[in-house]
Amino acid sequence: MRKTALITGASNGLGVEFAKIHAAKGDNLVLVARSKDKMNLLKTEIEKRHNVSVHVIGRDLSEPGAPKTIYNELKAQKIQVDYLINNAGFGDFGMYEKSNWEKQLQMINLNITAVAYFTRLFLPDMIKNKYGKIMNVASTASFQPGPTMSVYFATKAFVLSFTEGIANEVKGTGVTITALCPGATATGFKTVASLDNSNLFKGTVATSKSVAEYGYKSMMKGKTVVIHGLLNKIMAFSVRFAPRKAVTAITKMKLKAK
């Protein structure tokens, strides 16, 4: 029986690449993001290339009730979700005392609440079916505090911790949960987060395609925490042994604009 993947943040970057990968594997798709026009273009491209169906839902997932509305819509249409990819998220750069609170709240709702709510909605069905895979897109930001991006780093720390906890709970159920932790990646993230001139994005960065392929393979293997790139792995593990003040100072320097 053909499986279905629900992908949030499916209008650009990693979301688009995840959609293409799943479609190439023969999975039907549910694409969710604010930009319905972009997803409709992707739907047309994918359905021409692959023998799969693509269901597009244009919703702002920072709205607290959006995940439940989407879940109910899919239930009404008898669409069973086998793969849930919580990819939607954004960041914001700047000193916290000067930040726009509404934007910070929107970030928290999207990066944390939507991830937790979608997981809570679809997980019982997966456990009942004795099969399902959830991927929560975290970040190398999950492993340390991030001055000048304090809320974003904290939201990704939540995603990592949440994923590890639930992954342990579902052992033996046929369901696996994966936290994908990419480093700097060529997506629209840096522009939205005002990081175009940041040291973090200087030099070579990973492509969305390479990160998505790595994430997909890791999810299918049922791995819990996966970090893309050798240097990112080294950095993530090194912060465990470095003094906390040094970690935050180095992170702030990496985020600083040249």
N, C-alpha and C positions, 0 to 999 in steps of 0.2 A: 504494500500500500504506500502511495506517495506521501511523504512527510511535508510539514509546513514549518517555515521559519518566520517568526515575527522579529523584525529589526527596527529599532528606534533610531532616530537621527539618520534616516535613510535617504536624505536629500543630497548629501555630499560626503566627501572624505571616506572614512572607514565604513560608514553605513552603506555607501554605494558599492564598495568592494565586497563587503559581506554578502550583499544581495546577489552580485554577479557570481560569487563562489557557490552559494547555495543553489542558484538557478542552474549552474553548470553541472551540479551533482543531481539535478532532477527534482529539487524541492520546490514546492509552491511557496509563495511569499506573501507576507503581510508587511507592507512598508508604512512606517509611521514617522511623521515629521510635520513641521509647520508649513513648509513649502510644498504644497500639493502639485503645483505646476512642474517643478523639478522632478518629483517622483513619477508623475504621469509620463514624462519623457523617458525616464528610466524604465517604466513599465512597458512602454512601446518597444524600446530597444531589446529588453529581455524576452518579451513574448515572441518577438520576431526570430530571435536567435535560439531560444530554448522552448521545448514543449511543456511549459509550466504556466500556471495562472498566477497573476499578481494582483493583490487587493491593496488599494491605496487608501490610507486614512490621514487626512490633514488635521492634526490637532497639536495644540501647544501643551506639551507634557508638564510644563511648570504650573499649570492649573491643577489644583489638588484632586479634583474629581475625574480628570482625564483618563487615567488607567482603568478605572472601573467602567466608564462609558465605553471604552474600546473593548474591554473584556466582554461586556454584555452584548455589544454589537456582533462580536465574533461567535458568541454562544448562540445568538438568534439565527445566525447564518450557518450554524453547525460546522464551523471551522475549528479544527483541533490543532492547537499549537504544540509542536514537538520540540522546537528549538526556539528559545527566547534569548535574543541578544540585546541587552540593555546598553546601548551605545551612546544615546543622546547625552549631551553634557556641554558645558562651556566654562571658561575661566574669565577672570578679570584681574588686571594688573594695576597696582597703585597702593599707596598707603591707606590702611584701613580707616583711619579717622576722616579721610577725605572721600571715602567711597560713597556710592549711591546705594542706600539701604535697599531700595526696591530691587535693584539689580542683584544684590547679595542674596536677598530672599528668593528671587527667581532661580538663582544658581543652586541654592540649597534644595529648593523644591524639585528641580530637574535632576541634579546630580545625586541626591539622596532619596527624597521621598518617592519619586517615580520609580527608581530602581527597586526600593523595598516593596512598594505597593504592587508593581507588576509581578515581582517574585511571589508575593503572598497570594495573588490571584491565580496564577498559572501553576504554581507548585503542587497544590493538592490534586489537580487533574493529572499531572505527570506521574505523581506517586500512585494514583489509582490505576493508571495505564501501565505502570511498571516500566515506563520509559520516558526519558526527556533529558534535555541538556540546556543549561542556562549559562550564558556568558555575560558577566558584568565587566564592562570596560573600565578598569581603574587607571593606574598610571604609575610611573616611577615616582611621581609626587606622593604616592601613598606611603612612602617609607620614611618621610621626614617632614618637619614643619617647613613652611615656605613664606618667609617674610616678603611682603609686597604682593603676595598672592595667598594670603593666610586662609581665607575661606575656601578657595579652590583646593588647596592642598589638604585641608581638613576634610572636605567632602570625599576626596579620593581615599583618604585613610579610612573613612567609614566604609566605603565600597569594599576595600580589601578585607577589613576585619569582619564585616557582615558576610562576605562570601565564604571566608574560611570557616566561620561558625556554622552557617547553614550547610556547607559541604559536608561537615562532620555529621550533622543531624540526619542527612539523607543517605548515609552509607547503607548499602544493602537493599535500597529501594528500586534500583534500576535508573535512578536519576543522578546526574552529576552536575556540579556547579563550578565554574571556572572564573577566576579573576585574571583578565589580561592586562598586563602592565607595560604599555609602550613608553618609550622616552619621546623626545622631540620627533614629530612626524609631520610630513608634508600634507597638511589638511588645511581647512579654513580656520582652524583653532587659533593660530597665532594672531590673525587679524582681529577676530572677535575679542580676544583677550588683550589686545593692544601690545602685542609682543613682537611686532615686525622688526624692531631694531634691537631685540634682546640678544645677549650673548648666547642664550640657550639655543637659538636658531641659526647661529653663525656656523658656517662650514656645512658638511654633509649631514643631512637628516634622513631618517627612514622614509620610504614611500608608504602610502596608505595600502597599496597592494601587498607589499611584503609583510606588513604588520597583520593585515587581515588574514592572509594565508597561514601565517604562524599561529594566529589565534584560533582559526578554524581547526587546524590539525590538532592543536592542544586540547580544544574542547571535545573533539571527537574521541580523543584518547582518555578523556575524563580527568585530566590534570586539574589541580585546584588553583595553584598560583603559578603564572608563567610570565616571565620578563623577556621582552624582545630585545635582542642585541647583547653581545658579550660585555661591552663596556657598561651598559645599563645594569647588567647583573652584578658586575663587580661593584659599581657605585651603590646599588641597593643593599648589598650585604656589608659593605664597608661602614655604612652609617651606624650599624649595630655596635661597632667598637670605638667609634670616634666620640669625643666629648660633644654633648648636645649643643653647647654654645658654638663650637667650631662648625658643626653641621649646619646650623641656621645661618651662620656668617657666610659659609661657602655657597649655600643655596641662594642667598640674597645677591651675592656677587654674580652668580650664573644668570640670574634673572635680569640683572641690571642692563640697561641699554648702553651700547657703545657710543 
